Amino acid sequence: MRLKFIIWFSALILFAGCAPETFFDVNEQLDYCIAQATKTIDSGLPDPSRIPRSIANGKTEWRKVNYRDWTCGFWPGIMWYNYEYSKDEKWKNEAVRFSGALFPLVDSAAIDHDLGFQVYCSIGNGYRLTKDTAYKSILLRAADTLSKLFNPKAGTILSWPREVPGVDWPLRHNTIMDNMINLELLFWAAKNGGSKIFYDIAVKHSVTTMQNHFRPDFTSYHAVIYDTTTGKKIKGITHQGFSDSSMWARGQSWAIYGYTMVYRETKDKQFLSFAQKVTDVYLQNLPKDLIPYWDFNAPNIPNEPKDASAACVVASALLELSTFVTDKTKADEYRIKAEKMLAILSSEKYQSGNINNAFLLHSTGHKPNGGEVDASIIYADYYYLEALLRLKKMQEGKNIY
C-alpha cells in the first residue's frame, strides 16, 4: 500500500499542470465520509450532549465534549452536510438532534468569541437547508450575544473574556485570528433581520485585524493584545504557534478563509486583495505534499507533526477564492491547488479508513501544550467535507455557498 501511494503521488507531481479531478472522484470521497460518519453513529451516540471532538493518535474512540466546547458545532455541521449530499432523512434527523443540543448557548452571556463556530457551522447550515424559523431565531440571538464582545476602542471582538490557563492577558483585550471565522454569523444576521450594526462590527473587526494582526510579509500573529481602555495595540503574540514571530499554520488558514468570506459579504476589493496576499505567502511556503507542518517555522521540520486541518480549511477557502479572482491564471492556480490538496487528503496517507471512525488523520490542535497532536480532529473533517461539497458544486456549475 505504501508503494501504491508513492506511485500515485509521483503521478500527481509529474502531471502538476493537470486538473486533479484526474486523480480522485469527489463523489467517491463524499461516499467515504458518509461511511465513516455511519460508523460513528453505529458505534453509539445516544446522548446528543456528548459531541465528538477528536481521536488521539493510537486510539480508536472519540473524545466527546459538551455544548460549551468551541468545537461543538462541527459534528452537527457534518450531519447537515451529509444530508445535503445524500438527501437521506437519517442524516437530517441526526443533524436536528445534535443541533438542538446547542440551543442553550444563547441563554447566557458569551463566555468566548466562538459562537460563530458553535452556532453557524451547525444551526446555520440547518437554517440554510430547512429554513426552520426556530433556527433563525437562535442565530439572531447568537449574533446579538457575540456583538456584545465588541470593543469599539480597540475595534475588534474580544476573544476569551475569561481566564484561560496558560495565557497572560485575562485583564486585557485580546483578539485571536480564529475570530475572523466567527464574523460570518454577524454578516448573516445583518441580512436576515438582525441589527445593521452587526455588519459594521464585522467590517471594523476585519479592518482592524488587517492593520494589526499581520507582519510586513503577510504572515499572521495568532493573537494581538490591546489596551482595554485605550484600544491601543500592545503586541502580537502566539498561544498555539511555535513562537511570537512564526506562522502558525491553522492561524494563517483562518486568515485565508476569513478574508475570502469577508470579501464575499462586502464586495470591498481591499479584502479580496488582502485575501490573496495572505494566501500567497502560505502557498509559497508549503512542503511538496501541500499539507503544512503545524507551524511553518517549527524547529525540527521535516520531523514535526503535520496539520491536515489547516489544509482542509485552506482547500475550502481556495475554491471560493478562485471564484472571485478576475485574473484567470490566478483563479486557476487557486482552484488547482485546492484540488491537489483534496486529492492528497483523500489518499491512504491521510484518510482514517479502518484506523478509526474519523475522516482524516494527522491534524494538530495545540502543539505547545501537547493537546491533540497528530490526531483526528472534528474540524478537519468538517472543512474537508465542506471543501468536497464545494468542489462537487463547482464541477456541476452550481453556486457553492
Backbone hydrogen bonds in HBPLUS format (Angstrom, degrees):
<---DONOR---> <-ACCEPTOR-->    atom                        ^
c    i                          cat <-CA-CA->   ^        H-A-AA   ^      H-
h    n   atom  resd res      DA  || num        DHA   H-A  angle D-A-AA Bond
n    s   type  num  typ     dist DA aas  dist angle  dist       angle   num
A0005-PHE N   A0001-MET O   3.06 MM   4  6.39 153.6  2.13 147.2 152.8     1
A0006-ILE N   A0002-ARG O   3.09 MM   4  6.42 158.1  2.14 148.7 154.6     2
A0007-ILE N   A0003-LEU O   2.98 MM   4  6.24 162.4  2.01 155.2 158.9     3
A0008-TRP N   A0004-LYS O   2.96 MM   4  6.15 162.4  1.99 148.0 153.5     4
A0009-PHE N   A0005-PHE O   2.75 MM   4  5.92 167.5  1.77 157.2 160.5     5
A0010-SER N   A0006-ILE O   2.91 MM   4  5.98 156.0  1.97 144.5 151.3     6
A0011-ALA N   A0007-ILE O   3.06 MM   4  6.29 151.2  2.15 143.9 151.2     7
A0012-LEU N   A0008-TRP O   3.04 MM   4  6.38 146.8  2.16 142.9 152.5     8
A0013-ILE N   A0009-PHE O   3.04 MM   4  6.38 154.8  2.10 151.4 156.8     9
A0014-LEU N   A0010-SER O   2.90 MM   4  6.07 162.2  1.93 149.2 154.8    10
A0015-PHE N   A0011-ALA O   3.00 MM   4  6.07 161.2  2.04 148.6 152.3    11
A0018-CYS N   A0015-PHE O   2.93 MM   3  5.51 165.3  1.95 120.8 125.6    12
A0022-THR N   A0019-ALA O   3.13 MM   3  6.28 176.3  2.13 132.6 133.8    13
A0023-PHE N   A0020-PRO O   2.76 MM   3  5.28 155.3  1.82 117.2 124.4    14
A0028-GLU N   A0025-ASP O   3.06 MM   3  5.25 119.4  2.45 100.2 115.2    15
A0029-GLN N   A0025-ASP O   3.17 MM   4  6.57 150.8  2.26 150.7 158.7    16
A0030-LEU N   A0026-VAL O   2.95 MM   4  6.22 152.0  2.03 148.6 156.8    17
A0031-ASP N   A0027-ASN O   2.87 MM   4  6.07 155.0  1.93 148.0 154.6    18
A0032-TYR N   A0028-GLU O   2.96 MM   4  6.21 143.4  2.10 135.9 146.5    19
A0033-CYS N   A0029-GLN O   3.02 MM   4  6.35 152.5  2.09 144.0 150.0    20
A0034-ILE N   A0030-LEU O   3.04 MM   4  6.38 154.6  2.11 145.7 152.4    21
A0035-ALA N   A0031-ASP O   2.92 MM   4  6.20 158.0  1.97 148.8 154.6    22
A0036-GLN N   A0032-TYR O   2.91 MM   4  6.21 159.7  1.95 155.3 160.4    23
A0037-ALA N   A0033-CYS O   2.92 MM   4  6.06 166.5  1.94 151.6 155.6    24
A0038-THR N   A0034-ILE O   2.90 MM   4  6.04 148.7  2.00 144.8 154.0    25
A0039-LYS N   A0035-ALA O   3.11 MM   4  6.43 147.9  2.22 141.8 149.4    26
A0040-THR N   A0036-GLN O   3.20 MM   4  6.62 150.7  2.29 145.1 152.4    27
A0041-ILE N   A0037-ALA O   2.97 MM   4  6.31 164.3  1.99 153.9 157.5    28
A0042-ASP N   A0038-THR O   2.79 MM   4  5.95 165.9  1.81 154.5 158.9    29
A0043-SER N   A0039-LYS O   2.94 MM   4  6.01 130.9  2.19 137.0 149.0    30
A0043-SER N   A0040-THR O   3.21 MM   3  5.15 132.7  2.45  93.5 106.2    31
A0044-GLY N   A0041-ILE O   3.07 MM   3  5.54 158.3  2.12 110.3 117.2    32
A0050-ARG N   A0047-ASP O   2.98 MM   3  5.71 166.1  2.00 124.4 127.6    33
A0051-ILE N   A0065-VAL O   2.75 MM  14  5.14 171.3  1.76 153.5 153.6    34
A0065-VAL N   A0051-ILE O   2.84 MM  14  5.14 154.6  1.91 135.9 141.4    35
A0053-ARG N   A0063-ARG O   2.82 MM  10  5.66 148.1  1.92 168.0 170.4    36
A0378-ILE N   A0053-ARG O   2.83 MM 325  5.15 161.7  1.86 163.0 157.5    37
A0063-ARG N   A0054-SER O   2.62 MM   9  5.28 166.6  1.63 164.9 169.9    38
A0055-ILE N   A0376-SER O   2.78 MM 321  5.05 154.7  1.84 145.7 151.9    39
A0376-SER N   A0055-ILE O   3.04 MM 321  5.05 173.8  2.05 151.5 152.5    40
A0059-LYS N   A0056-ALA O   2.91 MM   3  5.31 162.6  1.95 136.1 136.9    41
A0069-ASP N   A0066-ASN O   3.16 MM   3  5.92 161.8  2.20 122.3 127.0    42
A0072-CYS N   A0069-ASP O   3.10 MM   3  5.45 168.7  2.11 120.7 122.0    43
A0074-PHE N   A0071-THR O   3.20 MM   3  5.92 164.5  2.22 125.1 129.1    44
A0077-GLY N   A0073-GLY O   3.05 MM   4  6.06 143.4  2.18 136.4 147.5    45
A0078-ILE N   A0074-PHE O   2.86 MM   4  6.13 145.2  1.98 145.1 153.7    46
A0078-ILE N   A0075-TRP O   3.06 MM   3  5.03 119.3  2.45  96.3 111.1    47
A0079-MET N   A0075-TRP O   3.03 MM   4  6.40 153.6  2.10 150.2 157.6    48
A0080-TRP N   A0076-PRO O   3.01 MM   4  6.35 152.6  2.09 146.7 153.2    49
A0081-TYR N   A0077-GLY O   2.96 MM   4  6.26 157.6  2.01 147.7 153.9    50
A0082-ASN N   A0078-ILE O   2.82 MM   4  6.06 157.7  1.86 151.8 158.1    51
A0083-TYR N   A0079-MET O   3.00 MM   4  6.24 153.2  2.07 143.1 150.3    52
A0084-GLU N   A0080-TRP O   2.84 MM   4  6.11 155.9  1.89 148.4 155.6    53
A0085-TYR N   A0081-TYR O   2.98 MM   4  6.22 155.3  2.04 149.9 155.3    54
A0086-SER N   A0082-ASN O   2.85 MM   4  5.92 172.0  1.86 154.3 157.1    55
A0087-LYS N   A0083-TYR O   2.74 MM   4  4.95 151.3  1.82 136.5 143.7    56
A0091-TRP N   A0088-ASP O   3.06 MM   3  5.89 136.8  2.25 121.7 128.7    57
A0093-ASN N   A0089-GLU O   2.90 MM   4  6.13 161.2  1.93 155.6 159.6    58
A0094-GLU N   A0090-LYS O   3.10 MM   4  6.40 156.1  2.16 143.9 150.1    59
A0095-ALA N   A0091-TRP O   2.84 MM   4  5.99 157.7  1.89 147.5 154.3    60
A0096-VAL N   A0092-LYS O   2.85 MM   4  6.06 159.2  1.89 153.4 158.4    61
A0097-ARG N   A0093-ASN O   3.01 MM   4  6.16 157.2  2.06 143.0 149.4    62
A0098-PHE N   A0094-GLU O   2.98 MM   4  6.22 168.0  2.00 156.4 158.0    63
A0099-SER N   A0095-ALA O   2.85 MM   4  5.82 153.6  1.92 146.0 154.3    64
A0100-GLY N   A0096-VAL O   3.00 MM   4  5.96 157.3  2.05 142.7 148.6    65
A0102-LEU N   A0099-SER O   2.95 MM   3  5.48 158.5  2.00 114.8 121.8    66
A0103-PHE N   A0100-GLY O   3.27 MM   3  5.53 165.4  2.29 109.6 113.9    67
A0105-LEU N   A0102-LEU O   3.00 MM   3  5.77 165.7  2.02 127.3 132.0    68
A0106-VAL N   A0103-PHE O   3.23 MM   3  6.31 169.7  2.25 133.8 133.8    69
A0107-ASP N   A0104-PRO O   3.03 MM   3  5.17 167.1  2.05 114.0 116.8    70
A0118-GLN N   A0114-ASP O   2.95 MM   4  6.18 168.7  1.97 158.1 161.7    71
A0119-VAL N   A0115-LEU O   2.74 MM   4  5.63 167.5  1.75 149.5 153.3    72
A0120-TYR N   A0116-GLY O   2.84 MM   4  5.06 136.6  2.02 126.3 140.4    73
A0123-ILE N   A0119-VAL O   2.79 MM   4  5.35 115.1  2.21 136.7 153.3    74
A0124-GLY N   A0119-VAL O   3.01 MM   5  6.39 145.9  2.13 142.5 147.4    75
A0126-GLY N   A0122-SER O   3.01 MM   4  6.33 149.6  2.11 142.2 151.9    76
A0127-TYR N   A0123-ILE O   2.80 MM   4  6.08 155.0  1.86 151.5 156.3    77
A0128-ARG N   A0124-GLY O   3.01 MM   4  6.21 159.3  2.06 144.6 150.7    78
A0129-LEU N   A0125-ASN O   3.06 MM   4  6.22 150.3  2.16 145.1 151.5    79
A0130-THR N   A0126-GLY O   2.92 MM   4  5.94 141.6  2.07 145.8 156.3    80
A0131-LYS N   A0127-TYR O   2.73 MM   4  4.55 149.2  1.82 125.5 134.1    81
A0135-TYR N   A0132-ASP O   3.06 MM   3  5.48 127.0  2.35 107.2 119.5    82
A0136-LYS N   A0132-ASP O   3.27 MM   4  6.70 153.1  2.34 144.7 152.4    83
A0137-SER N   A0133-THR O   3.02 MM   4  6.25 158.0  2.07 147.6 152.2    84
A0138-ILE N   A0134-ALA O   3.15 MM   4  6.43 157.9  2.21 145.3 150.5    85
A0139-LEU N   A0135-TYR O   2.96 MM   4  6.22 163.5  1.99 155.1 159.3    86
A0140-LEU N   A0136-LYS O   3.00 MM   4  6.23 160.9  2.04 153.7 158.2    87
A0141-ARG N   A0137-SER O   3.04 MM   4  6.23 158.4  2.09 148.2 154.1    88
A0142-ALA N   A0138-ILE O   2.88 MM   4  6.07 153.3  1.95 148.6 156.6    89
A0143-ALA N   A0139-LEU O   2.95 MM   4  6.19 156.1  2.01 148.5 154.4    90
A0144-ASP N   A0140-LEU O   3.10 MM   4  6.31 156.2  2.15 143.5 149.6    91
A0145-THR N   A0141-ARG O   3.01 MM   4  6.27 156.2  2.07 146.1 152.5    92
A0146-LEU N   A0142-ALA O   2.86 MM   4  6.12 164.5  1.88 154.5 158.5    93
A0147-SER N   A0143-ALA O   2.93 MM   4  6.07 155.4  1.99 147.4 153.9    94
A0148-LYS N   A0145-THR O   3.13 MM   3  5.45 143.1  2.28 104.7 114.8    95
A0149-LEU N   A0146-LEU O   3.02 MM   3  5.72 165.3  2.04 120.6 125.5    96
A0150-PHE N   A0147-SER O   3.11 MM   3  5.55 165.0  2.14 116.1 118.7    97
A0158-LEU N   A0149-LEU O   2.80 MM   9  5.23 166.5  1.82 134.6 138.0    98
A0151-ASN N   A0156-THR O   2.94 MM   5  5.77 172.3  1.95 153.6 154.2    99
A0155-GLY N   A0151-ASN O   2.70 MM   4  5.73 155.4  1.76 158.2 166.8   100
A0159-SER N   A0174-ASN O   2.83 MM  15  5.70 165.4  1.85 160.0 159.3   101
A0167-VAL N   A0164-VAL O   3.20 MM   3  5.87 157.0  2.25 147.0 144.4   102
A0172-ARG N   A0169-TRP O   2.96 MM   3  5.18 170.6  1.97 120.0 122.4   103
A0173-HIS N   A0226-TYR O   3.28 MM  53  5.06 136.4  2.48 147.1 147.6   104
A0226-TYR N   A0173-HIS O   2.67 MM  53  5.06 168.9  1.68 168.5 170.8   105
A0175-THR N   A0224-VAL O   3.00 MM  49  5.45 153.2  2.07 150.6 159.2   106
A0224-VAL N   A0175-THR O   2.93 MM  49  5.45 154.2  2.00 148.8 156.6   107
A0179-ASN N   A0176-ILE O   3.00 MM   3  5.79 157.1  2.06 122.1 128.0   108
A0177-MET N   A0222-HIS O   2.83 MM  45  5.47 149.9  1.92 156.1 162.7   109
A0180-MET N   A0177-MET O   3.02 MM   3  5.98 170.8  2.02 131.2 132.9   110
A0181-ILE N   A0178-ASP O   3.06 MM   3  5.99 151.9  2.14 127.0 131.6   111
A0182-ASN N   A0179-ASN O   3.10 MM   3  5.26 127.0  2.39 100.7 114.1   112
A0183-LEU N   A0180-MET O   3.41 MM   3  5.61 154.2  2.48 100.6 107.7   113
A0184-GLU N   A0181-ILE O   3.40 MM   3  6.18 163.6  2.43 117.9 120.8   114
A0186-LEU N   A0183-LEU O   2.95 MM   3  5.20 118.2  2.34 102.5 117.5   115
A0187-PHE N   A0183-LEU O   3.01 MM   4  6.40 161.1  2.05 158.8 164.1   116
A0188-TRP N   A0184-GLU O   2.93 MM   4  6.10 165.1  1.95 149.9 154.2   117
A0189-ALA N   A0185-LEU O   2.96 MM   4  6.14 164.1  1.99 148.1 152.5   118
A0190-ALA N   A0186-LEU O   3.02 MM   4  6.19 159.0  2.06 151.0 155.8   119
A0191-LYS N   A0188-TRP O   3.05 MM   3  5.35 137.8  2.23 104.6 116.4   120
A0192-ASN N   A0189-ALA O   3.07 MM   3  5.01 148.8  2.17 100.4 110.0   121
A0194-GLY N   A0189-ALA O   2.78 MM   5  4.87 146.1  1.90 161.5 150.7   122
A0198-PHE N   A0195-SER O   3.13 MM   3  5.74 153.0  2.21 111.1 117.2   123
A0199-TYR N   A0196-LYS O   3.10 MM   3  5.47 126.2  2.40 105.2 116.6   124
A0200-ASP N   A0196-LYS O   3.41 MM   4  6.87 158.2  2.47 145.6 150.6   125
A0201-ILE N   A0197-ILE O   2.86 MM   4  6.13 158.2  1.91 158.1 163.6   126
A0202-ALA N   A0198-PHE O   3.03 MM   4  6.26 163.6  2.06 149.7 153.9   127
A0203-VAL N   A0199-TYR O   2.99 MM   4  6.25 160.5  2.03 154.3 159.4   128
A0204-LYS N   A0200-ASP O   2.89 MM   4  6.03 167.1  1.91 149.7 153.9   129
A0205-HIS N   A0201-ILE O   2.85 MM   4  6.00 164.9  1.87 153.9 158.4   130
A0206-SER N   A0202-ALA O   3.06 MM   4  6.20 155.1  2.12 140.5 147.3   131
A0207-VAL N   A0203-VAL O   2.94 MM   4  6.23 159.6  1.98 156.2 161.1   132
A0208-THR N   A0204-LYS O   2.91 MM   4  6.06 170.9  1.92 157.3 160.0   133
A0209-THR N   A0205-HIS O   2.92 MM   4  5.99 161.6  1.96 147.8 153.4   134
A0210-MET N   A0206-SER O   2.94 MM   4  6.05 153.0  2.02 140.8 148.7   135
A0211-GLN N   A0207-VAL O   3.03 MM   4  6.28 144.4  2.16 144.4 153.6   136
A0212-ASN N   A0208-THR O   2.97 MM   4  6.14 149.8  2.06 150.2 158.2   137
A0213-HIS N   A0209-THR O   2.83 MM   4  5.07 154.1  1.90 144.9 147.5   138
A0221-TYR N   A0213-HIS O   2.91 MM   8  5.53 163.0  1.94 152.2 155.4   139
A0215-ARG N   A0219-THR O   2.90 MM   4  5.60 165.3  1.93 166.5 171.2   140
A0218-PHE N   A0215-ARG O   2.88 MM   3  5.24 164.0  1.91 123.1 125.5   141
A0223-ALA N   A0237-ILE O   2.96 MM  14  5.29 171.4  1.97 150.1 147.6   142
A0237-ILE N   A0223-ALA O   2.79 MM  14  5.29 164.9  1.81 151.1 156.4   143
A0225-ILE N   A0235-LYS O   2.87 MM  10  5.49 169.0  1.89 168.8 172.1   144
A0234-ILE N   A0225-ILE O   2.70 MM   9  5.46 167.8  1.72 159.1 158.4   145
A0227-ASP N   A0232-LYS O   2.82 MM   5  5.30 157.3  1.88 148.1 155.0   146
A0231-GLY N   A0227-ASP O   2.69 MM   4  4.97 146.0  1.80 141.5 150.6   147
A0246-SER N   A0243-SER O   3.20 MM   3  5.21 169.7  2.21 108.4 111.4   148
A0296-PHE N   A0247-MET O   2.91 MM  49  5.45 157.3  1.96 164.5 157.1   149
A0252-GLN N   A0248-TRP O   3.06 MM   4  6.37 158.1  2.11 158.5 164.6   150
A0249-ALA N   A0294-TRP O   3.06 MM  45  5.46 151.0  2.14 129.1 135.9   151
A0253-SER N   A0249-ALA O   3.00 MM   4  6.29 147.5  2.11 143.6 153.6   152
A0254-TRP N   A0250-ARG O   2.90 MM   4  6.21 149.7  1.99 148.9 155.8   153
A0255-ALA N   A0251-GLY O   3.17 MM   4  6.50 150.4  2.26 142.1 149.8   154
A0256-ILE N   A0252-GLN O   3.00 MM   4  6.32 156.8  2.06 149.4 154.9   155
A0257-TYR N   A0253-SER O   2.97 MM   4  6.16 173.0  1.97 155.8 157.2   156
A0258-GLY N   A0254-TRP O   2.72 MM   4  5.65 158.5  1.76 144.7 152.4   157
A0259-TYR N   A0255-ALA O   2.98 MM   4  5.97 173.8  1.98 149.9 151.5   158
A0260-THR N   A0256-ILE O   3.24 MM   4  6.20 147.3  2.35 137.6 146.4   159
A0261-MET N   A0257-TYR O   3.01 MM   4  6.21 159.0  2.05 149.0 154.6   160
A0262-VAL N   A0258-GLY O   2.89 MM   4  6.16 154.2  1.96 147.3 155.1   161
A0263-TYR N   A0259-TYR O   3.06 MM   4  6.15 153.9  2.13 136.7 142.7   162
A0264-ARG N   A0260-THR O   3.12 MM   4  6.44 157.6  2.18 144.5 150.7   163
A0265-GLU N   A0261-MET O   3.02 MM   4  6.34 151.6  2.11 149.5 156.9   164
A0266-THR N   A0262-VAL O   2.94 MM   4  6.04 140.8  2.10 146.5 156.7   165
A0267-LYS N   A0263-TYR O   2.65 MM   4  4.93 157.2  1.70 142.4 148.7   166
A0271-PHE N   A0268-ASP O   3.00 MM   3  5.85 145.1  2.13 122.9 130.2   167
A0273-SER N   A0269-LYS O   2.97 MM   4  6.14 167.6  1.98 153.7 156.1   168
A0274-PHE N   A0270-GLN O   3.04 MM   4  6.13 155.1  2.10 135.5 142.8   169
A0275-ALA N   A0271-PHE O   2.85 MM   4  5.92 154.9  1.92 141.2 148.3   170
A0276-GLN N   A0272-LEU O   3.20 MM   4  6.43 153.8  2.27 144.9 150.5   171
A0277-LYS N   A0273-SER O   3.15 MM   4  6.48 149.7  2.25 143.3 151.7   172
A0278-VAL N   A0274-PHE O   3.02 MM   4  6.31 165.3  2.04 162.6 164.0   173
A0279-THR N   A0275-ALA O   3.03 MM   4  6.06 140.0  2.20 137.0 148.4   174
A0280-ASP N   A0276-GLN O   2.83 MM   4  5.92 162.1  1.86 149.5 153.7   175
A0281-VAL N   A0277-LYS O   3.38 MM   4  6.54 162.1  2.41 146.2 148.9   176
A0282-TYR N   A0279-THR O   3.10 MM   3  5.24 121.8  2.46  99.6 114.3   177
A0283-LEU N   A0279-THR O   2.93 MM   4  6.24 165.8  1.95 160.0 163.6   178
A0284-GLN N   A0280-ASP O   2.92 MM   4  5.96 159.7  1.96 149.6 155.1   179
A0285-ASN N   A0282-TYR O   3.24 MM   3  5.53 144.7  2.37 103.9 113.5   180
A0286-LEU N   A0283-LEU O   3.38 MM   3  5.40 172.3  2.39 107.0 109.0   181
A0290-LEU N   A0287-PRO O   2.98 MM   3  5.45 163.4  2.01 120.3 124.5   182
A0307-ASP N   A0292-PRO O   2.89 MM  15  5.89 150.4  1.98 164.5 157.8   183
A0294-TRP N   A0305-PRO O   2.94 MM  11  6.01 156.6  1.99 158.6 153.4   184
A0298-ALA N   A0295-ASP O   3.14 MM   3  5.20 167.8  2.15 113.9 113.1   185
A0303-ASN N   A0300-ASN O   2.52 MM   3  5.29 137.2  1.69 143.3 143.9   186
A0308-ALA N   A0362-HIS O   2.82 MM  54  5.70 160.7  1.86 131.5 137.9   187
A0312-CYS N   A0308-ALA O   2.95 MM   4  6.28 150.3  2.04 151.8 160.0   188
A0313-VAL N   A0309-SER O   3.05 MM   4  6.34 162.5  2.09 153.5 157.1   189
A0314-VAL N   A0310-ALA O   2.98 MM   4  6.18 164.9  2.00 151.8 156.1   190
A0315-ALA N   A0311-ALA O   2.86 MM   4  5.97 159.7  1.90 146.7 152.7   191
A0316-SER N   A0312-CYS O   3.12 MM   4  6.29 164.5  2.14 149.3 152.5   192
A0317-ALA N   A0313-VAL O   3.02 MM   4  6.24 160.8  2.06 146.7 152.6   193
A0318-LEU N   A0314-VAL O   2.72 MM   4  5.87 161.9  1.76 159.1 163.6   194
A0319-LEU N   A0315-ALA O   3.21 MM   4  6.38 154.9  2.27 144.5 149.8   195
A0320-GLU N   A0316-SER O   3.38 MM   4  6.72 159.4  2.42 144.8 149.5   196
A0321-LEU N   A0317-ALA O   2.77 MM   4  6.02 168.3  1.79 158.4 162.2   197
A0322-SER N   A0318-LEU O   2.87 MM   4  5.92 152.1  1.95 146.7 152.9   198
A0323-THR N   A0320-GLU O   2.95 MM   3  5.45 147.7  2.05 111.7 121.3   199
A0324-PHE N   A0321-LEU O   2.98 MM   3  5.29 154.5  2.05 110.2 118.3   200
A0325-VAL N   A0321-LEU O   3.22 MM   4  6.45 148.2  2.32 158.9 167.1   201
A0331-ALA N   A0327-ASP O   2.84 MM   4  6.08 164.6  1.86 160.0 165.3   202
A0332-ASP N   A0328-LYS O   2.83 MM   4  5.94 162.3  1.86 149.9 154.4   203
A0333-GLU N   A0329-THR O   3.00 MM   4  6.18 149.5  2.09 138.6 147.3   204
A0334-TYR N   A0330-LYS O   3.03 MM   4  6.35 160.1  2.07 154.1 157.6   205
A0335-ARG N   A0331-ALA O   3.04 MM   4  6.33 166.6  2.06 152.8 156.3   206
A0336-ILE N   A0332-ASP O   2.86 MM   4  5.94 168.0  1.88 152.9 156.8   207
A0337-LYS N   A0333-GLU O   2.94 MM   4  6.04 159.3  1.98 147.4 153.5   208
A0338-ALA N   A0334-TYR O   2.99 MM   4  6.18 158.0  2.03 146.5 152.7   209
A0339-GLU N   A0335-ARG O   2.93 MM   4  6.22 159.1  1.98 152.7 158.1   210
A0340-LYS N   A0336-ILE O   2.91 MM   4  6.13 153.2  1.98 148.2 155.6   211
A0341-MET N   A0337-LYS O   2.94 MM   4  6.18 159.2  1.98 150.1 155.7   212
A0342-LEU N   A0338-ALA O   2.98 MM   4  6.27 159.7  2.02 149.4 154.6   213
A0343-ALA N   A0339-GLU O   2.85 MM   4  6.06 148.7  1.95 142.3 151.4   214
A0344-ILE N   A0340-LYS O   2.96 MM   4  6.22 157.0  2.01 151.3 156.4   215
A0345-LEU N   A0341-MET O   2.85 MM   4  6.08 163.1  1.88 153.1 158.5   216
A0346-SER N   A0342-LEU O   2.91 MM   4  5.93 132.2  2.14 135.3 147.4   217
A0347-SER N   A0344-ILE O   3.07 MM   3  5.20 163.3  2.10 110.1 112.9   218
A0350-TYR N   A0347-SER O   3.14 MM   3  5.73 139.9  2.31 112.9 121.3   219
A0351-GLN N   A0347-SER O   2.96 MM   4  6.07 161.5  1.99 164.1 170.2   220
A0361-LEU N   A0350-TYR O   2.69 MM  11  5.17 154.8  1.75 157.8 162.5   221
A0352-SER N   A0359-PHE O   2.90 MM   7  5.42 164.9  1.93 120.9 124.2   222
A0355-ILE N   A0352-SER O   2.84 MM   3  5.34 159.0  1.88 144.9 144.3   223
A0363-SER N   A0375-ALA O   2.77 MM  12  5.13 161.3  1.80 149.5 154.9   224
A0375-ALA N   A0363-SER O   2.67 MM  12  5.13 150.7  1.75 157.2 154.0   225
A0365-GLY N   A0372-GLU O   2.79 MM   7  4.95 160.1  1.83 130.3 137.4   226
A0366-HIS N   A0371-GLY O   2.82 MM   5  4.80 170.8  1.82 155.9 153.0   227
A0371-GLY N   A0366-HIS O   2.88 MM   5  4.80 144.0  2.01 149.9 142.0   228
A0370-GLY N   A0367-LYS O   2.95 MM   3  4.84 159.1  1.99 107.1 113.9   229
A0380-ALA N   A0377-ILE O   3.09 MM   3  5.60 135.5  2.29 112.0 123.5   230
A0381-ASP N   A0377-ILE O   3.41 MM   4  6.84 156.7  2.47 149.1 155.2   231
A0382-TYR N   A0378-ILE O   2.98 MM   4  6.26 156.3  2.03 149.1 156.1   232
A0383-TYR N   A0379-TYR O   3.12 MM   4  6.19 173.8  2.13 146.1 146.8   233
A0384-TYR N   A0380-ALA O   2.93 MM   4  5.99 147.2  2.04 146.4 156.4   234
A0385-LEU N   A0381-ASP O   2.95 MM   4  6.10 164.8  1.98 150.1 153.6   235
A0386-GLU N   A0382-TYR O   2.89 MM   4  6.15 157.9  1.94 147.0 154.2   236
A0387-ALA N   A0383-TYR O   2.90 MM   4  5.93 157.5  1.95 137.4 143.4   237
A0388-LEU N   A0384-TYR O   3.00 MM   4  6.27 158.4  2.05 148.5 154.2   238
A0389-LEU N   A0385-LEU O   2.98 MM   4  6.22 161.0  2.01 151.9 156.8   239
A0390-ARG N   A0386-GLU O   2.89 MM   4  6.14 155.6  1.95 149.5 156.7   240
A0391-LEU N   A0387-ALA O   2.89 MM   4  6.12 158.5  1.93 150.6 156.3   241
A0392-LYS N   A0388-LEU O   2.91 MM   4  6.16 159.6  1.95 149.2 154.9   242
A0393-LYS N   A0389-LEU O   2.99 MM   4  6.23 161.9  2.03 149.2 153.6   243
A0394-MET N   A0390-ARG O   2.93 MM   4  6.17 154.4  1.99 147.5 154.9   244
A0395-GLN N   A0391-LEU O   2.90 MM   4  6.13 158.5  1.94 153.7 159.1   245
A0396-GLU N   A0392-LYS O   3.04 MM   4  6.28 135.7  2.24 139.8 152.0   246
A0396-GLU N   A0393-LYS O   3.13 MM   3  4.99 126.6  2.42  90.3 104.6   247
A0398-LYS N   A0393-LYS O   2.75 MM   5  4.91 166.7  1.76 152.2 148.6   248
A0397-GLY N   A0394-MET O   3.06 MM   3  4.97 160.5  2.10 101.6 107.3   249
